[in-house]
């Protein structure tokens, strides 16, 4: 079905289908902040990446309507697969005019691949598990051109930021002391919630410096931790977290423009510095921790594989690839830490150890007159208790 938008005058109250409140936003990460279960999400997101797809699924909307193509075929992006496999209808490529045609907060009904809201009907292609799988096969066939583009972007970034990468030129001075301490960098990305849960014992014992990258700072707070530092352009972190007392590092453009500074200063946060750099915010967080003397950098939710770099769908992800090479000697993924840190002693082993200890205690008590008397008293008490219980039952 080709995308179309037309006016209607009929009411949708009694129309069969999936009913919900329409939520409209061109930025998926902004929409998920106010999206509630049962709402109808209307986005304009070309090539939905996995993180965005999983964020939408976590909100449990009744349906997702995308103005753009969820899969263009440039590379195998994983977001649409996460949405359709969760059972959420995904209506694709309805046209950018939908962003202005639909009203935020209006009632809507999704039926047969069409979103009805008031006097507006919006239709597109309903993606299924089979159609997404086929699109992924076709996208992988054209992966070579994306790899070539990624390599070109990597070389371009290296030429622009070689002084920063190799010599640390431009990294600002911060008050947080990283010397010989672990640094835990949290990005609201792949499996960040599960990783934070797995690392709770590690955090309690090693007390690493906690760095939240934009929304990753909120993730730390949600997990019960207080961030020591917040790094990013400040577009997706809450006011409450920004004012929690953490040191703030505002990511700026190379020409010095830093839109996040205005928001930080408006909140009265005076303890902040500006870090101009071409790469992503997670890049500068890693470079900062490395340059300031962190002995180990643990990454949560960051991009680690080539598939994840391409899935993000941004040319700037080549900077993350080079940054990981730059700090590679100190960098370890959160899942690696949880596997290394996890105890090797099983529950059965602990139970057996407890039983052996109990037997040893009983033998030691029996070896002394006082101990034998104590055991006899305990035995008599147990006989009385057993007799009482037996009497109740019979």
N, C-alpha and C positions, 0 to 999 in steps of 0.2 A: 504494500500500500504506500503510495507516494505521500510525502508530508503535506498537510493542508491545514489551514485554520479558517473557520468561517463562523459567522454569528448565528446564534439561535435565540429563541424567545421562550422555549419550553423550560419548565422547572425540572430539576434533577432529584427532588426529594424521594420520589417513589421509583426512580430508575434502578434496575437491578445492576449489581456490580460491586466494586470495592469503593466504599465511601471513605472520605477523609478530608482533612483540612489541607489546602494547597499551601506549600512553602516554596518560595521562589528565590533563588540566589545564583548569580553567575559563578561564584566561588564555592566549590563543594565543601571546603573545610570550614567556611563561615556558616553554610547552611546546616551542617551537622551539629553545630552548637545549639541550635534552637529546634532541630527536628525531633519530633516525639513519635512514639509508636503509633501506627495507624495513620500518620500524615502521608500526604502525597508529595514526594520530593521532585521539584522541577529544577534541573541544572543545565548548564551550558558547558559541558566538559568533553572535549575531544580526546579520545584515547584514554579512557578512565584507567588510572593505575590501580595497583592492588591495594595500596594503603587507603586511597579514597573509596574504593569499592568496599573494603572491610569496614571502614568508618560508617558508610551508609547502612550496611547490613546490621551493624551494632545498634543503630537507631531504630531498627525494625519498622520501616515505613510500609504503608500498604502497597505502594508502587513507586517506581523511579521513572521520570520522564526526562529524556535528554534532548536538548535542542540540537546538539551536534552529534556527530557519529561517534559512538562509543568505541568502535574499532575501525580505524582507517586502513589498517593493513600495513602500516609502516614498520611495525615491530609487534611481537606478541605481547600486548599489554594484558595484565591479569585481572583487572578490576571487574569487567563484565562477567567473567566466569564466577567470581565470588558472589556477585549479585544473583545471577540466575540459579546457581546451585543452591542458594539459600531459599529458593521458592518465591522470591520477590519479582513481580513482573517488571520488565525493563522495556519501555517503549522508546525506540531509538529514532534519532534524526527527524524530529518533528519540525525543525526550522527555528532560526533564531528569533523570529517574530513572536514566538510564544513567551519570551521573557517579558515583553511589554504588554502582551494581550491578557495574560493571567494576573489576577489580583492576589497579593499576599493575604493569607488568612481566609480566603473564600472557601466555600464548600465545593468539593469535587467528587466525581464518580469516574472510575476507570472500568470500562467494559469493552471487550472485543478489540483491544488495541487502541481505544479512543479515550481521551480524557475529556469529560464534560464538566464544565464549571460555569454556572450561570448561563449566559447566552453565548459562550465560547466553546467550540469543539476543536480539539487538537488531536490529530491522528499521525501515527508513524508506524514503524516496523517493530513488531514484538520479537525480541531476541529470545531464543530458546537455548537449551543446553547443546543441542545438536548444531544449531547455526553458529553459536559461539565457538564450538570445537572446530568446525570447518573453517571459520575465519582465522583461528589460531594457526591452523595448518598452512593456510595461504600466507599469513603474515611471516611465518618462519622461513618461507621460501624466499622472501625478500630481505632477509636479515643481513645479507652481505653489504648492501648499501648503507644500512644503519651502522654497521661496524666500521665502515670506511669513514662515515661522518663523525663517529665517536673518536676515531683516531685523529682526525683533523682537528677536532675541538680540543683534544688532549694536548696536541702540539701547540696550538694557539694559546691555551692557558699557560703552558709551561714557559713560553716566550714572554708572556705578559707578566707573570708572577714568579719568575725565577729567583729574584732577590728575596721574596717572601718565603718561597719554598726551601731554598738552600741555605739562606743566611738569616732568616727571621727578621728581615728589614720591614719595619712598619707595624710590628706587633706591639701593642700599647703596654705600658706598665700597669699592673693591677695590685691591689692590696692583698688579695688572697694568696697565701703562701702555699705553693705546690711542692716545695722542696722535699724530695724523697717520700712523697705520699702518693697513694693511688688516686686517680681521677675517674669518676663514673659519669659518662656523657650520655644523656637520655634524649632521644629524638622520638617524637610520636610517630613511629613508623612500624616496621614489621614486628609483630608479636611483642610489643613493648610491655604490655601488661603482664603477660606470662613470664617474661624475663625478669621484671622487677620482683615478682613474687618469688621466683627461683633464687634471686640474689639477696633476699632479706637477711639471711644469716651472714652472708658475706659482708653486707653493709654494716650490720651490727658489730661484727668482730673487727673489720679493718678500718671502719669509719672513713671511707674515701671522701674526697671533695666531690660534692654532688653538683653537676652542671646540667641545667635544663636548657635545651635549645628550643626557643619559642614555646610551643605547646608542650614540649617535653618537661618544662618546669611545672606546668599544671599536673602532668602525669606523676611527677614526684610527690606533689602535695596530695594527690588522690591516693597514693600508695602509703601515705602516712609519714613522708619525709619532708624536710625543709631544705630547699636548694641553697647552696652556698653561692652559686653564680648563675645568672641568666644571660644567655647569649642569643642574639637574633635581631631581626628587624622589627620585633615587637608588634607584629600584626596578628598573632594568634595566641597570645598569652593573656590571662585574665588580669584585671586591675588588682584583685586581692593578692595574687601571686607576685605581681610586680612590686608591690609595696610590703612584701614580707620581710624585708631587711637584707635580701641577697644583693651581692654586687652585680651591677648590670653592665653588660658589654653590648653596645648597640652596633649592629652590622651596617656599615655604610657603603655607598657606591664608591668606586675608585676616584671619582671627581670630588668626593667629600660630602655629597648630599646624603643626609641621614634622616629620612622621614620619621623614624622611630624616636628620635631625640625629643621632638615636640610632645609626643605622648608621655614619655618618661618624665619630662620636666613638668608637664601639666599635672601629673600625679604627685609632684613634690619629691621625686626620687633624685637626690643630689649626688648619690654615690654611683656614678656611671662614667664610662669611658667610651670612646668611639673607635671602631676598628674598621678602616676602609680596606676592602678586599673584593676581588672579582668573584671568588668562589661562593659556595653555599655557607649557611650559618653553621652547619655541622662541621664543615672544613675548618673554619676559623676557631671553633671550640677545640678541635684536636690540635691545631697548630699552637694555640695559646697554652694548652696544658703541657704540650711537649716542650715548648720554649721556656716555660716557667719552672721546669725541673721535675715534673711528675715522673715517678718511677714506673708506673704502669697506667695505661689508659684502657678502661673497660667501656665498650660501646653497646648501648641498648637502642634497638630500633633503627640503627643506621643502615646504609646501603653497603653491602659487602661483596656481592657477586655481580658479574656482568649483566645477567638477566635483570637484576634489581636496578642497575644503573639505567638500562634501556627502558625498563618498565616505568621509571619515573618520567620519562618522556621529555627531559630537559637537556639541552646541549651542555648546560653548566655542570652536569653530573660528572663530566670528565675531570673536573677539579677534585672531586671526591676520590676518584681513582688515584690521582697523583698524590693527594694528601695522605691516603692510606699507605702508599709506598714510602712517603716521607717519614711517617711516624711508625712504620711497620714493626720496628724492633720493640716497641712498647705497647702496641695495640693488640687487644684481644677481644673477640666477640663475646657478648654476655653468655651465650649458650656454652661456649668453651669454659668460662669461669664456673658456671653452675655444674658442669660435668666434672671438672677438676676438683671443685670444692665439696661435692657431694660425698658424704661418708660412705665408706666401703663396708661398714658393719651392718649386716642385715638385722631385721627385727628378731628372727629366730636365734641368731647368734647372741643378741642381747638377752633374750629370754633364757637361753641355756646358761649364760654366764650368771644370771641372777639365781637360777636353781642351784648351780654349783656353790655359789656363795652361801645360800641358805643351808645346804647340806653341811658345809664346813662349819657354819655357826652352830648347828645342832650337835655335831660331833664334839666341838669344843665345850659346849655346855654340859654334855653328858660325861665329860672327862673329869668334872669337878663335883664334889658333894652339893655345893650350892646350886650349881647348874642343874643337877639331877632333880633337886627339890623344886626348882623353878619349872622344869619341864613337867613334873608330876602335877603341879598346881595348874599349869596350862591345860594338861590332859584332863584333869578333873573338871575344869571350867568348860572344856569342849564337850565332855560327856553330858554335863547338865544342859548345855545349849542344845545338843542334838536330841536329848530326851524331850525337851520342851517343844522343839520343832516337830518331832514325831507325834507328840500328843495332839498338837494343833491339827496336823494332817489327818490323824485317825479319828 
